[in-house]
Amino acid sequence: MNGVDNHKRWELNYTKGLSKQTIENESVIKNMLKEIDVETDNLKIQHGVIYSVKSTLVKEWQRDNIFLAGDAAHTTPPYVGQGMAAGFRDIMNLTWKIDAVLQKQSSSSLLKTYQTERYPHARFHAHRATSFQKRLHDSLLLYEWC
Ligand SMILES: Cc1cc2nc3c(=O)[nH]c(=O)nc-3n(C[C@H](O)[C@H](O)[C@H](O)COP(=O)(O)OP(=O)(O)OC[C@H]3O[C@@H](n4cnc5c(N)ncnc54)[C@H](O)[C@@H]3O)c2cc1C
């Protein structure tokens, strides 16, 4: 994937034997890129990271005064660019409600609408990103419903 100022991002399927330590090693990364015919002589590696690609949806987003939002509540494979965006929408949905309750402009029952409104949206993007992953990698997906 091309970024600004000639930055590039490559995503490679997990290779057995890779660890956090080895993926931070520039020569390991370059060898992986050479295997897919990337010219690495003038390449400066800035960052290497291992991440797992999966969907998670937590069933309970509120307990008393504790709320889950963002990746703590839901994750998706990064194929439709909606992970962080969905987290922002959670916070936009939740913060004005907390404020309204604290200002005594609304009863605390308003807070229950947070999960009711946000959960279906998060589930939609989890399914959407997962179907993209399936098309890209033709792999079965791990769903973790906590
Ligand atoms: C390769 C890739 C590409 C992506 N591309 C996109 C994209 O194009 N668009 C998009 O919208 N999203 C994208 N995402 C998803 C996006 O990065 C995440 O959804 C987003 O960063 C989640 O934000 P968050 O604040 O909910 O969680 P996090 O970013 O995980 O932040 C949680 C923070 O809490 C800290 N923390 C954890 N435990 C504790 C503790 N006990 N005490 C204090 N602090 C703690 C962590 O260190 C971390 O800083 C991508 C993700 C990946 C992996």
PDBQT file of the ligand as one rigid body, heavy atoms in Angstrom, charges set to zero:
ROOT
HETATM    1  C1  LIG A 201      -2.837  -2.826  10.125  1.00  0.00    +0.000 C 
HETATM    2  C2  LIG A 201      -3.997  -2.044  10.660  1.00  0.00    +0.000 A 
HETATM    3  C3  LIG A 201      -4.592  -1.079   9.855  1.00  0.00    +0.000 A 
HETATM    4  C4  LIG A 201      -5.697  -0.346  10.321  1.00  0.00    +0.000 A 
HETATM    5  N1  LIG A 201      -6.247   0.591   9.502  1.00  0.00    +0.000 NA
HETATM    6  C5  LIG A 201      -7.314   1.300   9.918  1.00  0.00    +0.000 A 
HETATM    7  C6  LIG A 201      -7.913   2.278   9.069  1.00  0.00    +0.000 A 
HETATM    8  O1  LIG A 201      -7.498   2.503   7.930  1.00  0.00    +0.000 OA
HETATM    9  N2  LIG A 201      -8.997   2.968   9.554  1.00  0.00    +0.000 N 
HETATM   10  C7  LIG A 201      -9.502   2.759  10.802  1.00  0.00    +0.000 A 
HETATM   11  O2  LIG A 201     -10.494   3.426  11.177  1.00  0.00    +0.000 OA
HETATM   12  N3  LIG A 201      -8.923   1.843  11.632  1.00  0.00    +0.000 NA
HETATM   13  C8  LIG A 201      -7.862   1.111  11.234  1.00  0.00    +0.000 A 
HETATM   14  N4  LIG A 201      -7.276   0.192  12.069  1.00  0.00    +0.000 N 
HETATM   15  C9  LIG A 201      -7.859  -0.050  13.399  1.00  0.00    +0.000 C 
HETATM   16  C10 LIG A 201      -7.392   0.996  14.401  1.00  0.00    +0.000 C 
HETATM   17  O3  LIG A 201      -5.974   1.019  14.446  1.00  0.00    +0.000 OA
HETATM   18  C11 LIG A 201      -7.962   0.610  15.780  1.00  0.00    +0.000 C 
HETATM   19  O4  LIG A 201      -9.339   0.320  15.666  1.00  0.00    +0.000 OA
HETATM   20  C12 LIG A 201      -7.776   1.761  16.768  1.00  0.00    +0.000 C 
HETATM   21  O5  LIG A 201      -6.412   2.084  16.910  1.00  0.00    +0.000 OA
HETATM   22  C13 LIG A 201      -8.347   1.361  18.136  1.00  0.00    +0.000 C 
HETATM   23  O6  LIG A 201      -8.224   2.457  19.014  1.00  0.00    +0.000 OA
HETATM   24  P1  LIG A 201      -8.540   2.283  20.531  1.00  0.00    +0.000 P 
HETATM   25  O7  LIG A 201      -8.198   3.603  21.151  1.00  0.00    +0.000 OA
HETATM   26  O8  LIG A 201      -9.927   1.746  20.710  1.00  0.00    +0.000 OA
HETATM   27  O9  LIG A 201      -7.595   1.124  21.052  1.00  0.00    +0.000 OA
HETATM   28  P2  LIG A 201      -5.989   1.124  21.082  1.00  0.00    +0.000 P 
HETATM   29  O10 LIG A 201      -5.426   1.866  19.911  1.00  0.00    +0.000 OA
HETATM   30  O11 LIG A 201      -5.604  -0.320  21.280  1.00  0.00    +0.000 OA
HETATM   31  O12 LIG A 201      -5.645   1.982  22.373  1.00  0.00    +0.000 OA
HETATM   32  C14 LIG A 201      -5.739   1.438  23.653  1.00  0.00    +0.000 C 
HETATM   33  C15 LIG A 201      -4.658   2.089  24.478  1.00  0.00    +0.000 C 
HETATM   34  O13 LIG A 201      -4.823   1.667  25.857  1.00  0.00    +0.000 OA
HETATM   35  C16 LIG A 201      -3.557   1.360  26.359  1.00  0.00    +0.000 C 
HETATM   36  N5  LIG A 201      -3.757   0.419  27.457  1.00  0.00    +0.000 N 
HETATM   37  C17 LIG A 201      -4.025  -0.907  27.398  1.00  0.00    +0.000 A 
HETATM   38  N6  LIG A 201      -4.144  -1.432  28.638  1.00  0.00    +0.000 NA
HETATM   39  C18 LIG A 201      -3.980  -0.393  29.497  1.00  0.00    +0.000 A 
HETATM   40  C19 LIG A 201      -4.012  -0.283  30.914  1.00  0.00    +0.000 A 
HETATM   41  N7  LIG A 201      -4.254  -1.350  31.683  1.00  0.00    +0.000 N 
HETATM   42  N8  LIG A 201      -3.784   0.922  31.458  1.00  0.00    +0.000 NA
HETATM   43  C20 LIG A 201      -3.570   2.011  30.684  1.00  0.00    +0.000 A 
HETATM   44  N9  LIG A 201      -3.540   1.976  29.328  1.00  0.00    +0.000 NA
HETATM   45  C21 LIG A 201      -3.740   0.787  28.752  1.00  0.00    +0.000 A 
HETATM   46  C22 LIG A 201      -2.785   0.752  25.198  1.00  0.00    +0.000 C 
HETATM   47  O14 LIG A 201      -1.393   0.848  25.403  1.00  0.00    +0.000 OA
HETATM   48  C23 LIG A 201      -3.245   1.660  24.052  1.00  0.00    +0.000 C 
HETATM   49  O15 LIG A 201      -2.458   2.812  23.936  1.00  0.00    +0.000 OA
HETATM   50  C24 LIG A 201      -6.187  -0.569  11.621  1.00  0.00    +0.000 A 
HETATM   51  C25 LIG A 201      -5.581  -1.545  12.444  1.00  0.00    +0.000 A 
HETATM   52  C26 LIG A 201      -4.506  -2.280  11.970  1.00  0.00    +0.000 A 
HETATM   53  C27 LIG A 201      -3.859  -3.316  12.873  1.00  0.00    +0.000 C 
ENDROOT
TORSDOF 0
